[in-house]
Amino acid sequence: MIGAHASFLFKPFENIDLGLGVEVRRGIKLSGDTDYVQYMDGGPRLSINYNLGKHILLSGVLYPAWVVVRETTLADSFTLDAKIPYASVAVGFLF
């Protein structure tokens, strides 16, 4: 799966970055159960990054709505799901 996001970033405080944007992902399954041959996901993205130190970053992302589309090998067969809300958190180490 390959994805990309674009965000407008602004810095309200010295250690905090806020972002507002959109994210999309697209993929094709190459092995295993290949009944689903195409993946398309996307949604708006709200993000916050907090610098805990010189080399440690805490990141959080909130997707107010997330759309998941799966196309199958059958003729005109696909599924469409929505997740409201959808979030993730990560800790990063910067060199």
C-alpha positions in Angstrom: 0.0 0.0 0.0 1.3 3.5 -0.9 0.0 6.5 0.8 0.5 10.3 0.9 -0.8 13.2 2.9 -0.7 16.9 2.5 -1.1 19.3 5.4 -1.0 22.9 6.2 1.3 23.1 9.3 1.5 25.9 11.8 3.3 26.3 15.1 1.2 27.9 17.9 3.9 27.1 20.6 7.7 26.4 20.4 7.4 22.6 21.0 4.1 21.9 19.2 3.3 21.6 15.5 -0.4 21.4 14.3 -1.5 20.2 10.9 -4.7 20.2 8.9 -4.9 18.3 5.6 -5.9 15.1 3.8 -4.5 11.6 3.5 -5.0 9.0 0.7 -3.8 5.4 0.4 -3.9 3.1 -2.5 -2.8 -0.5 -2.8 -3.0 -3.8 -4.7 -2.7 -7.1 -2.9 0.0 -9.3 -4.4 -0.1 -12.5 -2.3 -2.4 -14.5 0.0 -6.1 -14.2 -0.4 -6.4 -12.0 -3.5 -10.2 -11.8 -3.7 -9.8 -8.1 -2.9 -7.6 -6.8 -5.7 -7.6 -3.1 -5.0 -7.6 -0.9 -1.9 -8.5 2.8 -1.8 -8.7 4.6 1.5 -8.8 8.3 2.4 -10.0 11.1 4.7 -9.3 14.5 6.3 -6.4 14.5 8.7 -5.8 16.6 11.9 -2.3 16.1 13.4 -0.3 17.3 16.3 3.5 16.8 16.9 5.0 17.5 20.3 8.8 17.7 20.7 9.6 15.9 23.9 13.4 16.6 23.5 16.0 17.2 20.9 15.6 13.7 19.4 12.1 12.4 20.5 8.8 13.4 18.9 5.3 12.4 20.0 2.8 12.4 17.2 -1.0 12.0 17.1 -3.3 11.9 14.1 -7.1 12.1 14.1 -9.2 11.3 11.1 -12.7 12.7 11.7 -14.0 10.4 8.9 -12.1 7.6 7.1 -13.5 6.0 4.0 -12.4 2.4 3.0 -13.1 1.0 -0.4 -12.3 -2.6 -1.5 -12.8 -3.8 -5.0 -13.0 -7.6 -5.7 -12.3 -9.8 -8.7 -16.0 -10.2 -9.3 -17.7 -8.0 -11.9 -18.6 -4.6 -10.4 -18.2 -5.9 -6.8 -16.8 -3.6 -4.1 -17.4 -2.6 -0.5 -17.5 0.9 1.0 -17.1 1.5 4.7 -16.7 4.6 6.8 -15.0 4.9 10.2 -15.9 7.9 12.4 -13.5 8.9 14.1 -10.2 7.1 13.5 -6.9 7.9 15.3 -3.3 6.9 15.8 -0.4 7.8 18.1 3.3 7.3 17.5 6.6 8.1 19.2 9.5 8.9 16.9 13.3 9.1 17.4 15.1 11.7 15.3 18.8 11.3 14.5 
